[in-house]
Amino acid sequence: PSTAVYCAHEYTEHNLQFAKSVEKNNLHLLERIRQARMTRAAGFPTIPSSIKLELATNPFLRSNSTEICQALNMQHADPIEIFTILRQMRNQF
């Protein structure tokens, strides 16, 4: 869970806004958005992240969660179908 995750670009805020469009009531996500805004406003990068944080806030890593399934109205879909829909949504975001 504490493993650091480094991405190649600073897309955190945009990715978090997408995540919020999928899962509006995720309290971990809302707090992460608040922290990311403060961090960027202070001129610092939001990376690295952690596996623990990504598992709590990244919809692509939560495609098997009840909350994501309900948000997409896909309660009976398998995680791969949900991941595919999320990717299509993100491409249009």
N, CA, C and O atoms as CSV, one atom per row, in Angstrom:
chain,resi,resn,atom,element,x,y,z
A,1,PRO,N,N,0.801,-1.223,0.000
A,1,PRO,CA,C,0.000,0.000,0.000
A,1,PRO,C,C,0.835,1.275,0.000
A,1,PRO,O,O,0.392,2.304,-0.511
A,2,SER,N,N,2.043,1.220,0.570
A,2,SER,CA,C,2.853,2.438,0.624
A,2,SER,C,C,3.775,2.582,-0.577
A,2,SER,O,O,4.529,3.551,-0.662
A,3,THR,N,N,3.727,1.640,-1.502
A,3,THR,CA,C,4.570,1.708,-2.694
A,3,THR,C,C,4.294,2.996,-3.458
A,3,THR,O,O,3.142,3.309,-3.761
A,4,ALA,N,N,5.340,3.734,-3.768
A,4,ALA,CA,C,5.188,4.996,-4.502
A,4,ALA,C,C,4.894,4.719,-5.973
A,4,ALA,O,O,5.442,3.792,-6.569
A,5,VAL,N,N,4.015,5.544,-6.543
A,5,VAL,CA,C,3.633,5.434,-7.950
A,5,VAL,C,C,4.030,6.734,-8.636
A,5,VAL,O,O,3.574,7.812,-8.256
A,6,TYR,N,N,4.875,6.625,-9.640
A,6,TYR,CA,C,5.321,7.790,-10.399
A,6,TYR,C,C,4.747,7.717,-11.808
A,6,TYR,O,O,4.892,6.704,-12.491
A,7,CYS,N,N,4.104,8.778,-12.234
A,7,CYS,CA,C,3.621,8.840,-13.614
A,7,CYS,C,C,4.525,9.797,-14.390
A,7,CYS,O,O,5.344,10.507,-13.805
A,8,ALA,N,N,4.368,9.806,-15.686
A,8,ALA,CA,C,5.280,10.586,-16.527
A,8,ALA,C,C,4.884,12.054,-16.656
A,8,ALA,O,O,5.723,12.891,-16.988
A,9,HIS,N,N,3.625,12.375,-16.399
A,9,HIS,CA,C,3.142,13.743,-16.600
A,9,HIS,C,C,2.267,14.166,-15.429
A,9,HIS,O,O,1.754,13.328,-14.688
A,10,GLU,N,N,2.105,15.450,-15.272
A,10,GLU,CA,C,1.291,16.012,-14.193
A,10,GLU,C,C,-0.161,16.157,-14.672
A,10,GLU,O,O,-0.606,17.246,-15.036
A,11,TYR,N,N,-0.875,15.044,-14.662
A,11,TYR,CA,C,-2.285,15.030,-15.063
A,11,TYR,C,C,-3.206,14.788,-13.876
A,11,TYR,O,O,-4.399,14.550,-14.058
A,12,THR,N,N,-2.679,14.844,-12.691
A,12,THR,CA,C,-3.439,14.445,-11.511
A,12,THR,C,C,-4.765,15.174,-11.389
A,12,THR,O,O,-5.802,14.535,-11.212
A,13,GLU,N,N,-4.754,16.502,-11.479
A,13,GLU,CA,C,-6.002,17.239,-11.275
A,13,GLU,C,C,-7.049,16.876,-12.323
A,13,GLU,O,O,-8.218,16.689,-11.987
A,14,HIS,N,N,-6.647,16.776,-13.574
A,14,HIS,CA,C,-7.599,16.420,-14.633
A,14,HIS,C,C,-8.130,14.999,-14.414
A,14,HIS,O,O,-9.326,14.749,-14.560
A,15,ASN,N,N,-7.247,14.086,-14.067
A,15,ASN,CA,C,-7.676,12.710,-13.815
A,15,ASN,C,C,-8.613,12.630,-12.614
A,15,ASN,O,O,-9.561,11.844,-12.613
A,16,LEU,N,N,-8.353,13.430,-11.608
A,16,LEU,CA,C,-9.231,13.440,-10.439
A,16,LEU,C,C,-10.600,14.012,-10.781
A,16,LEU,O,O,-11.613,13.554,-10.252
A,17,GLN,N,N,-10.640,15.004,-11.654
A,17,GLN,CA,C,-11.934,15.540,-12.080
A,17,GLN,C,C,-12.727,14.481,-12.844
A,17,GLN,O,O,-13.943,14.372,-12.686
A,18,PHE,N,N,-12.036,13.710,-13.667
A,18,PHE,CA,C,-12.718,12.605,-14.340
A,18,PHE,C,C,-13.246,11.615,-13.305
A,18,PHE,O,O,-14.404,11.204,-13.370
A,19,ALA,N,N,-12.408,11.239,-12.363
A,19,ALA,CA,C,-12.827,10.286,-11.327
A,19,ALA,C,C,-14.055,10.801,-10.584
A,19,ALA,O,O,-14.964,10.032,-10.273
A,20,LYS,N,N,-14.080,12.090,-10.302
A,20,LYS,CA,C,-15.229,12.688,-9.613
A,20,LYS,C,C,-16.481,12.621,-10.475
A,20,LYS,O,O,-17.583,12.468,-9.948
A,21,SER,N,N,-16.331,12.734,-11.789
A,21,SER,CA,C,-17.500,12.642,-12.669
A,21,SER,C,C,-18.109,11.241,-12.627
A,21,SER,O,O,-19.293,11.066,-12.914
A,22,VAL,N,N,-17.309,10.262,-12.275
A,22,VAL,CA,C,-17.776,8.880,-12.168
A,22,VAL,C,C,-18.301,8.599,-10.761
A,22,VAL,O,O,-19.344,7.967,-10.592
A,23,GLU,N,N,-17.584,9.065,-9.776
A,23,GLU,CA,C,-17.858,8.703,-8.382
A,23,GLU,C,C,-17.892,9.962,-7.512
A,23,GLU,O,O,-16.930,10.274,-6.811
A,24,LYS,N,N,-19.007,10.668,-7.572
A,24,LYS,CA,C,-19.145,11.981,-6.941
A,24,LYS,C,C,-19.069,11.969,-5.411
A,24,LYS,O,O,-18.708,12.975,-4.800
A,25,ASN,N,N,-19.403,10.844,-4.798
A,25,ASN,CA,C,-19.502,10.798,-3.340
A,25,ASN,C,C,-18.348,10.083,-2.650
A,25,ASN,O,O,-18.440,9.761,-1.465
A,26,ASN,N,N,-17.276,9.835,-3.367
A,26,ASN,CA,C,-16.116,9.159,-2.784
A,26,ASN,C,C,-15.352,10.173,-1.921
A,26,ASN,O,O,-14.690,11.069,-2.443
A,27,LEU,N,N,-15.453,10.021,-0.620
A,27,LEU,CA,C,-14.836,10.988,0.293
A,27,LEU,C,C,-13.316,11.013,0.168
A,27,LEU,O,O,-12.703,12.072,0.300
A,28,HIS,N,N,-12.705,9.861,-0.084
A,28,HIS,CA,C,-11.252,9.819,-0.289
A,28,HIS,C,C,-10.880,10.638,-1.527
A,28,HIS,O,O,-9.880,11.355,-1.534
A,29,LEU,N,N,-11.683,10.521,-2.549
A,29,LEU,CA,C,-11.442,11.251,-3.792
A,29,LEU,C,C,-11.613,12.754,-3.585
A,29,LEU,O,O,-10.788,13.540,-4.050
A,30,LEU,N,N,-12.661,13.153,-2.901
A,30,LEU,CA,C,-12.893,14.578,-2.658
A,30,LEU,C,C,-11.741,15.190,-1.862
A,30,LEU,O,O,-11.319,16.313,-2.137
A,31,GLU,N,N,-11.240,14.456,-0.884
A,31,GLU,CA,C,-10.093,14.942,-0.104
A,31,GLU,C,C,-8.841,14.997,-0.972
A,31,GLU,O,O,-8.051,15.935,-0.860
A,32,ARG,N,N,-8.658,14.015,-1.822
A,32,ARG,CA,C,-7.481,14.022,-2.700
A,32,ARG,C,C,-7.533,15.209,-3.661
A,32,ARG,O,O,-6.503,15.823,-3.937
A,33,ILE,N,N,-8.703,15.535,-4.167
A,33,ILE,CA,C,-8.853,16.699,-5.052
A,33,ILE,C,C,-8.456,17.962,-4.301
A,33,ILE,O,O,-7.725,18.801,-4.827
A,34,ARG,N,N,-8.939,18.093,-3.072
A,34,ARG,CA,C,-8.611,19.277,-2.258
A,34,ARG,C,C,-7.102,19.377,-2.051
A,34,ARG,O,O,-6.518,20.448,-2.208
A,35,GLN,N,N,-6.482,18.265,-1.700
A,35,GLN,CA,C,-5.041,18.267,-1.461
A,35,GLN,C,C,-4.257,18.554,-2.745
A,35,GLN,O,O,-3.261,19.277,-2.712
A,36,ALA,N,N,-4.693,18.001,-3.855
A,36,ALA,CA,C,-4.001,18.226,-5.130
A,36,ALA,C,C,-4.060,19.700,-5.522
A,36,ALA,O,O,-3.071,20.259,-5.998
A,37,ARG,N,N,-5.204,20.322,-5.324
A,37,ARG,CA,C,-5.332,21.752,-5.648
A,37,ARG,C,C,-4.390,22.593,-4.789
A,37,ARG,O,O,-3.733,23.509,-5.284
A,38,MET,N,N,-4.333,22.278,-3.519
A,38,MET,CA,C,-3.445,23.026,-2.622
A,38,MET,C,C,-1.984,22.806,-2.997
A,38,MET,O,O,-1.190,23.746,-2.999
A,39,THR,N,N,-1.641,21.588,-3.306
A,39,THR,CA,C,-0.262,21.248,-3.673
A,39,THR,C,C,0.154,21.972,-4.941
A,39,THR,O,O,1.239,22.550,-4.999
A,40,ARG,N,N,-0.698,21.944,-5.954
A,40,ARG,CA,C,-0.389,22.602,-7.228
A,40,ARG,C,C,-0.356,24.120,-7.052
A,40,ARG,O,O,0.488,24.791,-7.645
A,41,ALA,N,N,-1.262,24.663,-6.245
A,41,ALA,CA,C,-1.285,26.110,-6.007
A,41,ALA,C,C,0.002,26.573,-5.333
A,41,ALA,O,O,0.427,27.714,-5.516
A,42,ALA,N,N,0.614,25.698,-4.561
A,42,ALA,CA,C,1.879,26.022,-3.897
A,42,ALA,C,C,3.073,25.803,-4.819
A,42,ALA,O,O,4.215,26.060,-4.437
A,43,GLY,N,N,2.806,25.326,-6.035
A,43,GLY,CA,C,3.875,25.148,-7.011
A,43,GLY,C,C,4.599,23.814,-6.946
A,43,GLY,O,O,5.688,23.667,-7.501
A,44,PHE,N,N,4.001,22.845,-6.271
A,44,PHE,CA,C,4.626,21.531,-6.130
A,44,PHE,C,C,3.908,20.486,-6.978
A,44,PHE,O,O,2.730,20.648,-7.297
A,45,PRO,N,N,4.610,19.417,-7.344
A,45,PRO,CA,C,3.954,18.330,-8.084
A,45,PRO,C,C,3.096,17.479,-7.147
A,45,PRO,O,O,3.345,17.413,-5.943
A,46,THR,N,N,2.107,16.845,-7.709
A,46,THR,CA,C,1.240,15.967,-6.913
A,46,THR,C,C,1.764,14.535,-6.878
A,46,THR,O,O,1.178,13.669,-6.227
A,47,ILE,N,N,2.847,14.295,-7.567
A,47,ILE,CA,C,3.414,12.954,-7.610
A,47,ILE,C,C,4.686,12.906,-6.767
A,47,ILE,O,O,5.374,13.919,-6.644
A,48,PRO,N,N,5.006,11.782,-6.197
A,48,PRO,CA,C,4.379,10.486,-6.423
A,48,PRO,C,C,3.075,10.324,-5.642
A,48,PRO,O,O,2.780,11.060,-4.700
A,49,SER,N,N,2.325,9.344,-6.073
A,49,SER,CA,C,1.133,8.895,-5.368
A,49,SER,C,C,1.518,7.600,-4.649
A,49,SER,O,O,2.698,7.261,-4.562
A,50,SER,N,N,0.534,6.891,-4.144
A,50,SER,CA,C,0.806,5.581,-3.538
A,50,SER,C,C,-0.239,4.588,-4.028
A,50,SER,O,O,-1.327,4.971,-4.458
A,51,ILE,N,N,0.101,3.334,-3.958
A,51,ILE,CA,C,-0.859,2.297,-4.340
A,51,ILE,C,C,-2.120,2.427,-3.488
A,51,ILE,O,O,-3.231,2.310,-4.006
A,52,LYS,N,N,-1.960,2.663,-2.212
A,52,LYS,CA,C,-3.114,2.804,-1.315
A,52,LYS,C,C,-4.033,3.932,-1.780
A,52,LYS,O,O,-5.248,3.753,-1.853
A,53,LEU,N,N,-3.462,5.075,-2.089
A,53,LEU,CA,C,-4.251,6.220,-2.536
A,53,LEU,C,C,-4.915,5.942,-3.884
A,53,LEU,O,O,-6.081,6.280,-4.085
A,54,GLU,N,N,-4.184,5.336,-4.793
A,54,GLU,CA,C,-4.751,5.008,-6.108
A,54,GLU,C,C,-5.897,4.008,-5.983
A,54,GLU,O,O,-6.910,4.138,-6.671
A,55,LEU,N,N,-5.746,3.019,-5.118
A,55,LEU,CA,C,-6.815,2.039,-4.930
A,55,LEU,C,C,-8.076,2.668,-4.338
A,55,LEU,O,O,-9.177,2.155,-4.538
A,56,ALA,N,N,-7.922,3.760,-3.620
A,56,ALA,CA,C,-9.066,4.436,-3.011
A,56,ALA,C,C,-9.712,5.464,-3.932
A,56,ALA,O,O,-10.872,5.823,-3.732
A,57,THR,N,N,-8.975,5.950,-4.950
A,57,THR,CA,C,-9.477,7.094,-5.724
A,57,THR,C,C,-9.456,6.928,-7.235
A,57,THR,O,O,-10.078,7.723,-7.940
A,58,ASN,N,N,-8.774,5.940,-7.747
A,58,ASN,CA,C,-8.641,5.780,-9.197
A,58,ASN,C,C,-9.710,4.816,-9.701
A,58,ASN,O,O,-9.662,3.630,-9.374
A,59,PRO,N,N,-10.675,5.293,-10.490
A,59,PRO,CA,C,-11.762,4.407,-10.922
A,59,PRO,C,C,-11.282,3.213,-11.748
A,59,PRO,O,O,-11.928,2.165,-11.745
A,60,PHE,N,N,-10.175,3.356,-12.444
A,60,PHE,CA,C,-9.659,2.234,-13.236
A,60,PHE,C,C,-9.167,1.094,-12.349
A,60,PHE,O,O,-9.161,-0.064,-12.765
A,61,LEU,N,N,-8.760,1.422,-11.145
A,61,LEU,CA,C,-8.329,0.398,-10.195
A,61,LEU,C,C,-9.464,-0.040,-9.278
A,61,LEU,O,O,-9.275,-0.867,-8.386
A,62,ARG,N,N,-10.638,0.523,-9.507
A,62,ARG,CA,C,-11.810,0.211,-8.692
A,62,ARG,C,C,-12.938,-0.377,-9.542
A,62,ARG,O,O,-14.100,-0.346,-9.137
A,63,SER,N,N,-12.604,-0.909,-10.710
A,63,SER,CA,C,-13.642,-1.378,-11.629
A,63,SER,C,C,-14.436,-2.564,-11.081
A,63,SER,O,O,-15.471,-2.924,-11.642
A,64,ASN,N,N,-13.972,-3.164,-10.010
A,64,ASN,CA,C,-14.732,-4.245,-9.378
A,64,ASN,C,C,-15.460,-3.775,-8.120
A,64,ASN,O,O,-16.046,-4.589,-7.406
A,65,SER,N,N,-15.427,-2.473,-7.843
A,65,SER,CA,C,-16.070,-1.968,-6.625
A,65,SER,C,C,-17.567,-1.759,-6.847
A,65,SER,O,O,-18.007,-1.391,-7.937
A,66,THR,N,N,-18.321,-1.998,-5.806
A,66,THR,CA,C,-19.770,-1.798,-5.850
A,66,THR,C,C,-20.103,-0.358,-6.212
A,66,THR,O,O,-21.037,-0.107,-6.973
A,67,GLU,N,N,-19.349,0.581,-5.674
A,67,GLU,CA,C,-19.628,2.001,-5.914
A,67,GLU,C,C,-19.485,2.366,-7.390
A,67,GLU,O,O,-20.326,3.080,-7.935
A,68,ILE,N,N,-18.449,1.890,-8.026
A,68,ILE,CA,C,-18.245,2.184,-9.452
A,68,ILE,C,C,-19.328,1.499,-10.281
A,68,ILE,O,O,-19.892,2.108,-11.190
A,69,CYS,N,N,-19.618,0.242,-9.974
A,69,CYS,CA,C,-20.672,-0.485,-10.700
A,69,CYS,C,C,-22.002,0.252,-10.604
A,69,CYS,O,O,-22.707,0.392,-11.603
A,70,GLN,N,N,-22.347,0.720,-9.417
A,70,GLN,CA,C,-23.596,1.451,-9.229
A,70,GLN,C,C,-23.571,2.786,-9.955
A,70,GLN,O,O,-24.561,3.173,-10.577
A,71,ALA,N,N,-22.457,3.490,-9.884
A,71,ALA,CA,C,-22.351,4.796,-10.541
A,71,ALA,C,C,-22.555,4.679,-12.048
A,71,ALA,O,O,-23.098,5.587,-12.678
A,72,LEU,N,N,-22.122,3.566,-12.621
A,72,LEU,CA,C,-22.259,3.349,-14.064
A,72,LEU,C,C,-23.526,2.575,-14.409
A,72,LEU,O,O,-23.788,2.288,-15.577
A,73,ASN,N,N,-24.309,2.241,-13.389
A,73,ASN,CA,C,-25.518,1.436,-13.572
A,73,ASN,C,C,-25.181,0.116,-14.273
A,73,ASN,O,O,-25.878,-0.322,-15.188
A,74,MET,N,N,-24.104,-0.491,-13.818
A,74,MET,CA,C,-23.611,-1.739,-14.406
A,74,MET,C,C,-23.343,-2.766,-13.302
A,74,MET,O,O,-22.279,-3.384,-13.263
A,75,GLN,N,N,-24.314,-2.939,-12.414
A,75,GLN,CA,C,-24.126,-3.799,-11.251
A,75,GLN,C,C,-23.800,-5.251,-11.605
A,75,GLN,O,O,-23.177,-5.952,-10.807
A,76,HIS,N,N,-24.207,-5.708,-12.775
A,76,HIS,CA,C,-23.998,-7.116,-13.130
A,76,HIS,C,C,-22.914,-7.308,-14.187
A,76,HIS,O,O,-22.730,-8.412,-14.699
A,77,ALA,N,N,-22.211,-6.252,-14.506
A,77,ALA,CA,C,-21.137,-6.347,-15.503
A,77,ALA,C,C,-19.858,-6.851,-14.844
A,77,ALA,O,O,-19.669,-6.713,-13.636
A,78,ASP,N,N,-18.999,-7.429,-15.646
A,78,ASP,CA,C,-17.720,-7.854,-15.079
A,78,ASP,C,C,-16.735,-6.682,-15.113
A,78,ASP,O,O,-16.929,-5.729,-15.868
A,79,PRO,N,N,-15.683,-6.753,-14.296
A,79,PRO,CA,C,-14.735,-5.634,-14.190
A,79,PRO,C,C,-14.100,-5.220,-15.521
A,79,PRO,O,O,-13.784,-4.045,-15.709
A,80,ILE,N,N,-13.911,-6.153,-16.435
A,80,ILE,CA,C,-13.315,-5.794,-17.728
A,80,ILE,C,C,-14.273,-4.928,-18.541
A,80,ILE,O,O,-13.845,-3.973,-19.189
A,81,GLU,N,N,-15.565,-5.254,-18.514
A,81,GLU,CA,C,-16.554,-4.413,-19.197
A,81,GLU,C,C,-16.563,-3.011,-18.593
A,81,GLU,O,O,-16.608,-2.011,-19.310
A,82,ILE,N,N,-16.519,-2.957,-17.289
A,82,ILE,CA,C,-16.539,-1.665,-16.603
A,82,ILE,C,C,-15.280,-0.874,-16.931
A,82,ILE,O,O,-15.354,0.323,-17.205
A,83,PHE,N,N,-14.136,-1.526,-16.905
A,83,PHE,CA,C,-12.880,-0.862,-17.259
A,83,PHE,C,C,-12.965,-0.302,-18.680
A,83,PHE,O,O,-12.527,0.821,-18.930
A,84,THR,N,N,-13.519,-1.069,-19.599
A,84,THR,CA,C,-13.649,-0.633,-20.994
A,84,THR,C,C,-14.529,0.604,-21.099
A,84,THR,O,O,-14.195,1.547,-21.816
A,85,ILE,N,N,-15.645,0.605,-20.391
A,85,ILE,CA,C,-16.535,1.774,-20.392
A,85,ILE,C,C,-15.827,2.974,-19.783
A,85,ILE,O,O,-15.925,4.082,-20.310
A,86,LEU,N,N,-15.118,2.769,-18.686
A,86,LEU,CA,C,-14.366,3.868,-18.068
A,86,LEU,C,C,-13.358,4.456,-19.050
A,86,LEU,O,O,-13.220,5.676,-19.144
A,87,ARG,N,N,-12.657,3.600,-19.777
A,87,ARG,CA,C,-11.661,4.082,-20.746
A,87,ARG,C,C,-12.332,4.896,-21.840
A,87,ARG,O,O,-11.808,5.932,-22.249
A,88,GLN,N,N,-13.485,4.442,-22.317
A,88,GLN,CA,C,-14.219,5.189,-23.338
A,88,GLN,C,C,-14.673,6.542,-22.789
A,88,GLN,O,O,-14.582,7.561,-23.474
A,89,MET,N,N,-15.158,6.540,-21.562
A,89,MET,CA,C,-15.584,7.791,-20.927
A,89,MET,C,C,-14.405,8.746,-20.769
A,89,MET,O,O,-14.528,9.942,-21.034
A,90,ARG,N,N,-13.271,8.217,-20.341
A,90,ARG,CA,C,-12.089,9.062,-20.132
A,90,ARG,C,C,-11.607,9.643,-21.450
A,90,ARG,O,O,-11.156,10.788,-21.491
A,91,ASN,N,N,-11.694,8.878,-22.523
A,91,ASN,CA,C,-11.291,9.376,-23.840
A,91,ASN,C,C,-12.137,10.565,-24.274
A,91,ASN,O,O,-11.664,11.431,-25.011
A,92,GLN,N,N,-13.378,10.611,-23.824
A,92,GLN,CA,C,-14.295,11.696,-24.190
A,92,GLN,C,C,-14.292,12.844,-23.183
A,92,GLN,O,O,-14.900,13.885,-23.433
A,93,PHE,N,N,-13.628,12.672,-22.069
A,93,PHE,CA,C,-13.670,13.663,-20.988
A,93,PHE,C,C,-12.827,14.885,-21.317
A,93,PHE,O,O,-12.751,15.816,-20.515
